[in-house]
Amino acid sequence: MKDLKIKITGTSGQGIISSGDILSYATARKGYYVTTYRAFPSEIRGDGKCYYTLRISEHKALTATGSTDILVSLDEDTIYECIKTMTPNGILIYDSDLVQDLKIERKDIIAYSIPLASIAKSINSERSRNMVALGVVVAILNNLHLEEQILKDIELRYRLKSQEIIDLNKKALNAGLKYVEENLVRKDAYDKAEMKSTGAKLIMSGNEAIGLAALTAGCRFFSGYPITPATEIMEWLAKELPKFGGKMIQCEDEIAAINYALGASYAGVKSMTATSGPGFSLMQEALGLASMAELPVVIADVQRCGPSTGVPTKTEQSDLFAAMYGTHGDCPKIVLAPMDVADCFYQTINAFNFAEQYQVPVIILSDASLGPRRECVDLIDIENIKIVNRQKPDLKEGDVYNRYQDTKTGISPITCPGDKFGEHVITGLEHTEANAPTPDPNVHRQMTEKRFRKLETAAGQFSKAKTYGDDEATIGIISWGSTSGPVFEAIDKAAEKGIKVQALYPRTLYPLPTDWIKGFIKNKEVVIVVEANYNAQFKSTIVERCAHINKGMEVLEFLKYDGTPFTPEEIFEEIEKVAKLQEEKNQLSTNKHTHF
């Protein structure tokens, strides 16, 4: 066994996320690769459904979405909802105290009815059904030898609670293990399954990776307002920043959050904020101030589903236009889109380096699929991470300091309060090189060109777009961000069927890397733009800026906007459909040329 997908489901308050987290950390600490996907409702308690998908593998898995090998359901509804994604010979584990009459049509799966509630009640821990179920899973996967590590992770998970809670959870886990050993008649083959451990690695979420990278890059000030699904960045930095002399401030709203960050940046401190769609809307005016005043700042937008309050715990990629074109006036900025958890770390490092070097706001576009997702990341060599700091002027007494000196690169050396001979005042008004406010048309033209010249200078340093698949493929996929895992796995599946496909993933979305896109589409007959929004925001951008390079190419869209992430299976189905249409089209074209 080289790959295994486990899905734990139930309702709010049943400990679905807790048990999934404990299992994911334990398997990672045992040296396996782990990728997760967590979904939960906006309500803290109620009828909302929770889903935790955990993929364990010998090699780095690209996504946890899609099919399921072992389904653990703590309520009845999610059994019938999720059973259709189960693989043949998969295992269903359900609570026979809750479901006495299981009615499923699938005969190719193995169903184990376990009296989870009765077992939990017998040890005076009725709320520990989730840990009993986890014990059942650990016993079924006995060859992975997870028991000892799970017990250690229970202690870590609940170390800030009472010893009684730790002991009850351990007792519940052991009760599940004991039930399988003494009562379960095994019909599956997982007792023989083995997996190779591949050594030490990190496990973190996309949000935690952004926080770690910010700390590594030298960020020492964070201001924010709690908002799902970005709050984890603030919570992580609240614990870690003080250890390095930094500060975290929880503000009254997102308008205050970004302005606090700009104030800290003006004072010479690397700063950031994090938010989601509604908060990002409130930050738009201050983004303009950052551009006009040329203040470095980093904003992480962990996108969520829908406008307004929308669906806070579901995912979407619908803030693209807001990030690229939001705020008023001509506003230079840089927009980055990490592809996975490891890339969240490296693109956040880039975000701080770009912000400091080019004195612009840099936006990191993550989402509710990527931000809370936990993955194994290969160990990071922190010592060799390149860190860039803002350029300071070399001033002496009597020098005239022009804060906004019009240079060849557009970059003007910057001082902060306390720097000798570098005193200056910033303003959101248009200004001369010496920062004197002016409405002069010639100055406005000059300074607008100067501010945008920084982006032209920066373009040569952007991370190269990632390609994946066959270079000779005439079918292309262009996408961005968190869709990469399902797309890459779908391309692998297509290759097994003899269908050649190649994907392109720019990590910089603004300024749009048109050269990479134009080079990619030159030999393509059809390009599918995959994105999680209704308006095909990236497709319309590509068509407008790049499609003229290959006028015979067809540009299609494959969109998803129901709040759930793409799966490899549905992308592969789209590839198959497009490949079939291309084959028919090419055959028709051949027939036209051969019949006289």
Buried (B, 14 or more C-beta within 10 A) or exposed (E): BEEBBBBBBBBBEBBBBBBBBBBBBBBBBBBBBBBBBBBBBBEEEEEBBBBBBBBBBBEBBBBBBBBBBBBBBBBBEBBEBBBEBBBEEBBBBBBBBBBEEBEBEEEEBBBBBBBBBBBBBEBEBEBBBBBBBBBBBBBBBBEBEBBEBBBBBBEEBBEEEEEEBBBBBBBBBBBBBBBBEEEBEEEBEBEEBEBEEBEEBBBBBBBBBBBBBBBBBBBBBBBBBEBBBBBBBBBBBBEBBEEEEBBBBBBEEBBBBBBBBBBBBBEBBBBBBBBBBBBBBBBBBBBBBBBBBBBBBBBBBBBBBBEEEBBBBBBBBBBBBBBBEBBEEEBBBBBBBBBBBBBBBBBBBBBBBBBBBBBBBBBBBBBBBBBBBBBBBEEBEEEEBEEBBBBEBEBEEEEEBBBBBBBEBBBBBBBBEEBEBBEBEBEBEBBBBEBEEBEEEEBBEBBBEBBBBBBEBBEEEBBEBBBBBBEEBBBBBBBBBBBBBBBBBBBBBBBEEEBBBBBBBBBBBBBBBBEBBBBBBEBBBBBBBBBBBEBBBBBBBBBEEBBEBBEEBBBBBBBBBEBBBBBBBBBBBBBBEBBEEBEEEEEEEEEEEEEE
